[in-house]
Amino acid sequence: MTNPNLNGSNGNNRLIDPEKLLDMAMDDVDFLSELIDLFTALIPEQIQEIKQAMAQNDAETLAVVAHSFKGAVGNYTQGAPHLLLQDLENAGKSGQLQDCPEKLELLEQELTNLKTELASFRSTTCHSV
């Protein structure tokens, strides 16, 4: 089932691909809406775990947390948030954490953008069917 509102909204999305999101949920918009809610609720906790690992200079934990969060983010985008998490994971693996504060700041900005796109997608797609 293709949503007619989907076609016009695709051009406004920098981070998400609405058709892929619908495919992920097998076109079940109610299920997709729940997935988006769960994902966005997870973001603050994941960011806090990254900050804690960085504050403790715990490269191993940073690598694990970034890798895990990258997997969740990858369900919604392969764009900037996903790439920044890969950078944080790599920094953790290498033990080179000096650039992590800047990467985290960018990640938080990009996650805000992702949440905005998901909210817009959800309001136009998930509640209009």
C-alpha positions in Angstrom: 0.0 0.0 0.0 1.6 3.3 -1.1 0.6 6.4 0.7 -0.2 9.3 -1.6 1.3 11.8 0.8 4.6 10.0 0.5 5.5 11.2 -3.0 5.5 14.9 -2.2 7.4 14.6 1.1 10.4 12.7 -0.2 12.1 15.8 -1.6 12.1 17.5 1.8 14.0 14.8 3.5 17.7 14.9 3.8 18.2 12.1 6.2 15.4 9.6 5.7 13.9 7.7 2.8 10.1 7.4 3.5 9.7 4.4 1.2 12.4 2.5 3.0 10.8 3.3 6.3 7.5 1.9 5.1 9.2 -1.1 3.7 10.9 -1.7 7.0 7.5 -1.8 8.7 5.9 -3.8 5.8 3.6 -0.8 5.1 2.1 -1.0 8.6 1.9 2.6 9.5 0.7 2.0 13.0 3.7 -0.3 13.7 6.0 2.2 12.1 4.6 5.0 14.3 5.4 2.9 17.3 8.9 2.1 16.1 9.6 5.8 15.6 8.3 6.6 19.1 10.5 3.9 20.6 13.5 5.1 18.7 13.1 8.8 19.6 12.6 7.9 23.2 15.9 5.9 23.1 18.0 8.9 21.9 18.6 10.8 25.1 19.7 7.6 27.0 22.1 6.7 24.2 23.6 10.2 24.1 24.0 10.1 27.9 25.9 6.8 27.7 28.2 8.2 25.0 28.8 11.3 27.1 29.5 9.2 30.2 32.0 7.0 28.3 33.7 10.1 27.0 33.8 11.8 30.4 35.4 8.6 31.9 37.8 8.4 28.9 36.4 4.9 28.5 37.2 4.1 24.8 36.0 0.5 24.9 32.6 1.5 26.3 32.4 4.3 23.8 33.0 1.9 20.9 30.3 -0.5 22.2 27.7 2.1 22.8 28.3 4.0 19.5 28.2 0.7 17.6 24.9 -0.3 19.2 23.3 3.1 18.7 24.6 3.2 15.1 22.6 0.0 14.5 19.4 1.6 15.7 20.0 4.8 13.8 20.8 2.8 10.7 17.2 1.6 10.6 16.2 5.2 9.9 19.1 6.8 8.0 22.5 6.0 6.6 23.2 9.7 6.6 25.1 12.0 8.9 24.0 10.6 12.3 25.0 7.1 11.2 28.3 8.3 9.9 29.1 10.3 13.0 28.4 7.3 15.2 30.7 5.3 13.0 33.4 7.9 13.7 32.8 7.7 17.4 32.9 3.9 17.3 36.2 4.1 15.4 37.6 6.6 17.9 36.7 4.3 20.7 38.3 1.3 19.0 41.5 3.2 18.3 41.5 5.0 21.7 41.8 8.3 20.0 39.1 10.3 21.7 40.4 13.9 21.2 37.9 14.7 18.4 35.0 13.1 20.1 33.5 16.2 21.7 33.1 17.9 18.3 31.7 14.7 16.8 29.2 14.4 19.6 28.1 18.0 19.2 27.5 17.4 15.5 25.8 14.1 16.3 23.3 15.8 18.6 22.5 18.4 15.9 22.0 15.7 13.3 19.9 13.7 15.7 17.7 16.7 16.2 17.4 17.0 12.4 16.5 13.3 12.2 13.9 13.6 14.9 12.3 16.5 13.0 12.2 14.6 9.7 10.8 11.5 11.5 8.1 13.6 13.2 7.2 15.3 9.9 7.1 11.9 8.2 5.0 10.4 11.0 2.5 13.3 11.0 2.0 13.2 7.2 2.2 9.5 6.6 1.3 7.6 9.8 -1.7 9.6 10.8 -3.2 10.2 7.3 -3.9 6.6 6.2 
